Amino acid sequence: MSDTPARLLKLLSLLQTPREWPGGELAERLDVSPRTIRRDIDRLRDLGYPVEASRGSVGGYRLVAGAAMPPLLLDDEEAVAIAVGLRAGAGHAIEGVDEASVRALAKLEQVLPSRLRHRVSALQNATVPLTRGDGSTIDPRTLTTLASAATGRERLRFAYRSGDGTRTKRQVEPYRLVSTGQRWYLVAYDLGREDWRTFRVDRVGEPYATGARFTPRPLPVEGAGSDTGRGDTGSGDAATFLARSMRRMQPELRLDVWFGAPAEFVTARLPAHLGAPQPDGEGGCRLRASCTDSLEWVALRLALVDCEFSVEGPPQLVAYLEGLGARLTRAAAGAGAGAGTEPRQGAGPEQG
């Protein structure tokens, strides 16, 4: 890589991964000599990036937090705002906040001065989010630890709680983080089980990187002609692997739902993984999709679209909605028994 500016940007991108990079490995990645790497490190230091070097025959380089923000075109207030926003989004698995955002958070917090990290933590701790309760909250520090280990190819140890409450200790080679909109999952090779596993991140506790590096294994791929020889096949394969695992754990629901509203209205209110409904030509639309979500969650999300809808299938979802509708009707009838009493003023949140 002879283009110096492009090489410096690539070098900076590698150094922003929270790990120590041997000079020889950096030279190999950038296709230059170790001497060129040393010169480029000096250039980054001249630009204000705090790069530490360790001595010895296998010494390396690491980007550390400095006394001030390096020239990322962000002032202190902007850096704090971005870090808080990424933490909030990652911790509550908001749709659209995916692995790239977690990697960005890990890189940003790696170079934040201590005074700014303190402000981010203080603001985060003083903020109580109002969530819809259809997902699990996660400590963003857990996500950044997992993301950094996966990016740096470093083995992880953590405590894990299974669905039945069983607690185990795991050592894994992390491959990718995958967000489903509801939850985060870690796809990893479990060294103790000698097989690939998926872990719900909200059940992961006390994760820490061991410092032991590993060469990524090829992720199993179904189907003839699939490329299984590459060690780094991309996050799309991890998402496919997770989807297959979830299908094995939970039966697939084949949805057939009609909505009495335009397709654009419904699409904006449905989770992206359910797909987009098709207009029916009469002002409504129809959704035909497959998912492995629970009946309870699907029923809730359909009701949250806030328009008339009719479920043609699957039969178990129809039956669940009938039972739910009956319970809601009884609840409303019970509330009507208190008719004649004046509603309390100020019982709800203030409205602007």
C-alpha positions as CSV (number, residue, x, y, z in Angstrom):
1,M,0.0,0.0,0.0
2,S,2.1,2.9,-1.3
3,D,-0.5,5.7,-0.8
4,T,0.6,7.2,2.5
5,P,-2.7,8.9,3.5
6,A,-4.7,5.8,2.7
7,R,-2.1,3.7,4.6
8,L,-2.3,5.9,7.6
9,L,-6.1,5.7,7.7
10,K,-5.9,1.9,7.5
11,L,-3.2,1.8,10.2
12,L,-5.3,4.0,12.4
13,S,-8.4,1.8,11.9
14,L,-6.4,-1.3,13.0
15,L,-5.0,0.5,16.0
16,Q,-8.4,1.6,17.1
17,T,-9.2,-2.0,17.8
18,P,-8.5,-2.4,21.6
19,R,-5.6,-4.8,21.4
20,E,-1.8,-4.7,20.9
21,W,-0.6,-5.1,17.4
22,P,2.9,-6.6,16.7
23,G,4.8,-4.5,14.2
24,G,5.4,-7.5,12.0
25,E,1.6,-8.2,11.8
26,L,0.9,-4.5,10.9
27,A,3.6,-4.6,8.2
28,E,2.1,-7.8,6.8
29,R,-1.5,-6.4,6.8
30,L,-0.4,-3.2,5.1
31,D,2.1,-4.8,2.8
32,V,5.0,-2.6,3.8
33,S,8.2,-2.9,5.8
34,P,8.5,-2.7,9.6
35,R,10.5,0.4,9.1
36,T,7.6,2.1,7.2
37,I,5.3,1.1,10.1
38,R,7.6,2.8,12.5
39,R,7.6,6.0,10.4
40,D,3.8,5.9,10.1
41,I,3.4,5.5,13.9
42,D,5.5,8.6,14.3
43,R,3.3,10.4,11.9
44,L,0.2,9.4,13.8
45,R,1.8,10.6,17.1
46,D,2.5,14.0,15.4
47,L,-1.2,14.2,14.5
48,G,-2.1,13.7,18.2
49,Y,-2.9,10.0,18.4
50,P,-1.5,8.5,21.6
51,V,0.2,5.3,20.3
52,E,2.2,3.3,22.9
53,A,4.9,0.9,21.9
54,S,6.2,-2.1,23.9
55,R,9.8,-3.1,23.7
56,G,11.2,-6.5,23.0
57,S,11.6,-8.8,20.0
58,V,7.8,-9.3,19.8
59,G,6.9,-5.7,20.8
60,G,3.8,-4.1,19.5
61,Y,1.7,-0.9,19.3
62,R,-1.5,0.0,21.0
63,L,-3.7,3.1,20.8
64,V,-4.4,4.4,24.3
65,A,-6.5,7.1,25.9
66,G,-4.5,10.3,25.9
67,A,-4.7,13.6,27.7
68,A,-7.0,15.0,25.1
69,M,-9.2,13.7,22.2
70,P,-7.2,13.0,19.1
71,P,-8.3,14.9,16.0
72,L,-11.5,13.0,15.1
73,L,-13.4,16.2,14.3
74,L,-15.4,15.8,17.5
75,D,-15.4,18.2,20.4
76,D,-15.9,17.0,24.0
77,E,-19.7,17.6,24.0
78,E,-20.1,15.7,20.7
79,A,-18.0,12.8,21.8
80,V,-20.1,12.5,25.0
81,A,-23.4,12.7,23.1
82,I,-22.3,10.0,20.6
83,A,-21.0,7.7,23.4
84,V,-24.2,8.1,25.4
85,G,-26.4,7.5,22.4
86,L,-24.5,4.4,21.3
87,R,-24.6,3.0,24.8
88,A,-28.4,3.6,25.1
89,G,-29.1,2.1,21.7
90,A,-26.8,-0.9,22.3
91,G,-28.1,-1.6,25.8
92,H,-31.7,-1.9,24.7
93,A,-31.2,-3.6,21.3
94,I,-33.1,-0.9,19.4
95,E,-33.8,-2.0,15.8
96,G,-31.2,-0.6,13.4
97,V,-28.5,-0.4,16.1
98,D,-26.3,-3.3,15.0
99,E,-22.8,-4.6,15.4
100,A,-21.3,-1.7,13.6
101,S,-22.6,0.7,16.2
102,V,-21.1,-1.5,19.0
103,R,-17.8,-1.5,17.3
104,A,-18.0,2.3,17.0
105,L,-18.7,2.5,20.7
106,A,-15.8,0.3,21.5
107,K,-13.4,2.4,19.4
108,L,-14.7,5.7,20.8
109,E,-14.5,4.6,24.4
110,Q,-11.0,3.3,23.8
111,V,-9.7,6.8,23.1
112,L,-11.9,8.9,25.3
113,P,-9.9,10.8,28.0
114,S,-10.8,9.7,31.5
115,R,-12.7,13.0,32.2
116,L,-15.0,12.3,29.3
117,R,-15.5,8.6,30.2
118,H,-16.6,9.8,33.7
119,R,-19.1,12.2,32.2
120,V,-20.5,9.4,29.9
121,S,-20.9,7.0,32.8
122,A,-22.4,9.7,35.1
123,L,-25.0,10.7,32.4
124,Q,-25.8,7.1,31.6
125,N,-26.3,6.2,35.3
126,A,-28.5,9.2,35.9
127,T,-30.8,8.4,32.9
128,V,-33.8,6.1,33.2
129,P,-35.0,4.9,29.8
130,L,-38.7,4.4,29.0
131,T,-38.8,1.2,27.1
132,R,-41.7,-0.9,25.8
133,G,-40.6,-4.0,27.6
134,D,-40.4,-6.3,24.6
135,G,-36.6,-6.8,24.8
136,S,-33.9,-7.4,27.3
137,T,-31.6,-4.6,28.5
138,I,-27.8,-5.2,28.4
139,D,-24.9,-3.5,30.0
140,P,-23.1,-1.8,27.0
141,R,-19.8,-2.6,28.6
142,T,-20.6,-6.3,28.0
143,L,-21.3,-5.6,24.4
144,T,-18.1,-3.6,23.9
145,T,-16.0,-6.4,25.6
146,L,-17.5,-9.0,23.3
147,A,-17.2,-6.9,20.2
148,S,-13.6,-6.0,20.9
149,A,-12.7,-9.7,21.5
150,A,-14.3,-10.7,18.3
151,T,-12.6,-8.0,16.3
152,G,-9.2,-8.6,17.9
153,R,-9.6,-12.5,17.6
154,E,-9.1,-12.9,21.4
155,R,-10.6,-15.8,23.4
156,L,-13.2,-15.0,26.0
157,R,-14.3,-16.3,29.4
158,F,-17.7,-15.6,30.8
159,A,-20.4,-16.9,33.1
160,Y,-23.6,-18.0,31.3
161,R,-27.1,-18.6,32.5
162,S,-29.2,-20.9,30.3
163,G,-33.0,-20.7,29.8
164,D,-33.7,-23.1,32.7
165,G,-31.4,-21.2,35.1
166,T,-28.4,-23.5,34.9
167,R,-25.2,-21.5,35.4
168,T,-21.9,-22.5,33.6
169,K,-18.5,-21.1,32.9
170,R,-17.6,-20.8,29.2
171,Q,-14.4,-20.3,27.2
172,V,-15.1,-19.4,23.6
173,E,-13.6,-18.0,20.4
174,P,-16.0,-15.2,19.6
175,Y,-17.0,-14.9,15.9
176,R,-19.7,-12.2,15.6
177,L,-22.4,-10.3,17.5
178,V,-25.8,-10.4,15.9
179,S,-28.8,-8.1,16.8
180,T,-32.3,-9.3,16.1
181,G,-33.9,-6.1,17.1
182,Q,-35.2,-7.7,20.3
183,R,-32.0,-9.1,21.6
184,W,-28.2,-9.5,21.0
185,Y,-26.6,-12.8,20.4
186,L,-23.0,-13.9,20.3
187,V,-22.0,-16.5,17.7
188,A,-18.9,-18.3,19.0
189,Y,-16.9,-21.6,19.0
190,D,-17.3,-23.1,22.4
191,L,-13.9,-24.7,23.4
192,G,-15.4,-26.8,26.2
193,R,-18.2,-28.3,23.9
194,E,-16.0,-28.4,20.9
195,D,-18.8,-27.0,18.7
196,W,-20.4,-23.8,17.6
197,R,-22.9,-22.1,19.9
198,T,-25.1,-19.0,20.1
199,F,-25.4,-17.2,23.4
200,R,-28.0,-14.6,24.4
201,V,-25.9,-11.6,25.5
202,D,-28.4,-10.6,28.3
203,R,-27.5,-14.0,29.9
204,V,-23.7,-13.4,29.7
205,G,-22.0,-12.3,32.9
206,E,-18.5,-11.2,33.9
207,P,-17.0,-11.4,30.4
208,Y,-13.3,-10.8,30.0
209,A,-10.7,-11.3,27.3
210,T,-8.0,-13.8,28.1
211,G,-5.3,-12.3,26.0
212,A,-4.9,-15.6,24.0
213,R,-5.2,-15.0,20.3
214,F,-6.8,-17.5,17.9
215,T,-7.2,-18.1,14.2
216,P,-10.9,-17.9,13.2
217,R,-12.5,-21.2,12.3
218,P,-14.8,-21.4,9.2
219,L,-18.4,-21.0,10.3
220,P,-20.5,-24.0,9.3
221,V,-22.6,-23.2,6.2
222,E,-25.5,-25.4,4.9
223,G,-25.9,-26.1,1.3
224,A,-23.7,-27.3,-1.6
225,G,-21.4,-24.7,-3.0
226,S,-21.1,-22.7,0.1
227,D,-17.7,-21.1,0.9
228,T,-16.6,-22.8,4.1
229,G,-12.9,-22.4,3.6
230,R,-12.5,-18.7,4.7
231,G,-11.9,-18.0,8.3
232,D,-13.6,-14.6,8.1
233,T,-16.8,-15.0,6.0
234,G,-18.6,-11.9,7.2
235,S,-21.4,-11.0,9.6
236,G,-24.1,-12.1,7.1
237,D,-23.0,-15.8,7.6
238,A,-23.3,-15.3,11.4
239,A,-26.8,-14.0,11.0
240,T,-27.7,-17.0,8.8
241,F,-26.2,-19.3,11.4
242,L,-28.2,-17.7,14.2
243,A,-31.4,-17.9,12.2
244,R,-30.9,-21.6,11.7
245,S,-30.1,-22.2,15.3
246,M,-33.3,-20.3,16.3
247,R,-35.4,-22.3,13.9
248,R,-34.1,-25.5,15.5
249,M,-35.0,-24.2,19.0
250,Q,-38.4,-22.8,18.2
251,P,-41.1,-23.7,15.6
252,E,-41.5,-21.5,12.7
253,L,-44.6,-19.3,12.3
254,R,-45.9,-18.7,8.8
255,L,-47.9,-15.5,9.1
256,D,-50.8,-14.5,6.9
257,V,-52.2,-11.2,8.2
258,W,-54.4,-8.6,6.5
259,F,-54.2,-5.0,7.7
260,G,-56.9,-2.3,7.1
261,A,-54.3,0.4,6.4
262,P,-51.8,1.3,3.6
263,A,-48.7,-0.8,3.3
264,E,-46.4,2.2,4.0
265,F,-48.3,2.8,7.3
266,V,-48.0,-0.8,8.4
267,T,-44.4,-1.2,7.3
268,A,-43.3,1.7,9.4
269,R,-44.8,0.0,12.5
270,L,-43.6,-3.6,12.0
271,P,-40.2,-5.0,12.9
272,A,-37.9,-5.1,9.8
273,H,-37.3,-8.8,10.0
274,L,-41.0,-9.5,9.4
275,G,-40.6,-7.9,5.9
276,A,-43.0,-5.5,4.1
277,P,-46.7,-6.2,3.5
278,Q,-48.0,-6.0,-0.1
279,P,-50.9,-3.6,-1.0
280,D,-54.2,-5.4,-1.8
281,G,-55.5,-2.7,-4.1
282,E,-58.4,-1.7,-1.8
283,G,-56.5,0.5,0.6
284,G,-55.3,-2.3,2.8
285,C,-52.3,-4.7,2.6
286,R,-51.4,-8.3,3.4
287,L,-48.3,-9.7,5.2
288,R,-47.0,-13.1,4.4
289,A,-43.8,-13.9,6.3
290,S,-42.1,-16.6,8.4
291,C,-40.5,-16.0,11.8
292,T,-39.4,-17.9,14.9
293,D,-40.7,-15.3,17.4
294,S,-43.0,-16.3,20.3
295,L,-46.8,-16.2,19.8
296,E,-47.0,-13.6,22.6
297,W,-44.5,-11.3,21.0
298,V,-46.0,-11.5,17.5
299,A,-49.5,-10.9,18.9
300,L,-48.3,-7.8,20.7
301,R,-46.5,-6.4,17.7
302,L,-49.5,-6.9,15.4
303,A,-51.7,-5.0,18.0
304,L,-49.1,-2.2,18.2
305,V,-49.5,-1.4,14.4
306,D,-52.7,0.4,15.6
307,C,-55.1,-0.4,12.8
308,E,-57.7,-3.1,12.0
309,F,-56.2,-6.4,11.2
310,S,-57.2,-10.0,10.6
311,V,-55.1,-13.1,11.0
312,E,-55.6,-16.0,8.6
313,G,-52.8,-18.1,9.9
314,P,-51.1,-19.8,11.6
315,P,-53.9,-21.5,13.5
316,Q,-52.0,-21.3,16.9
317,L,-51.7,-17.5,16.5
318,V,-55.4,-17.3,15.7
319,A,-56.2,-19.3,18.8
320,Y,-53.9,-17.2,21.0
321,L,-55.5,-13.9,19.7
322,E,-58.9,-15.3,20.5
323,G,-57.9,-16.1,24.0
324,L,-56.2,-12.8,24.4
325,G,-59.2,-10.9,23.0
326,A,-61.5,-12.6,25.5
327,R,-59.2,-11.7,28.4
328,L,-59.1,-8.1,27.2
329,T,-62.8,-8.0,26.9
330,R,-63.3,-9.2,30.4
331,A,-60.8,-6.7,31.7
332,A,-62.7,-3.9,30.0
333,A,-66.0,-5.2,31.4
334,G,-64.5,-5.2,34.8
335,A,-63.3,-1.6,34.4
336,G,-66.9,-0.7,33.4
337,A,-68.2,-2.0,36.7
338,G,-66.8,1.2,38.3
339,A,-68.8,3.5,35.9
340,G,-70.2,6.6,37.5
341,T,-67.0,7.4,39.4
342,E,-65.1,10.4,38.3
343,P,-61.6,9.7,36.9
344,R,-58.8,11.0,39.1
345,Q,-57.2,14.1,37.7
346,G,-53.5,14.1,37.2
347,A,-53.1,10.3,37.5
348,G,-51.2,10.0,34.3
349,P,-48.2,11.7,32.9
350,E,-48.4,15.4,32.1
351,Q,-49.2,16.2,28.5
352,G,-47.8,19.1,26.6
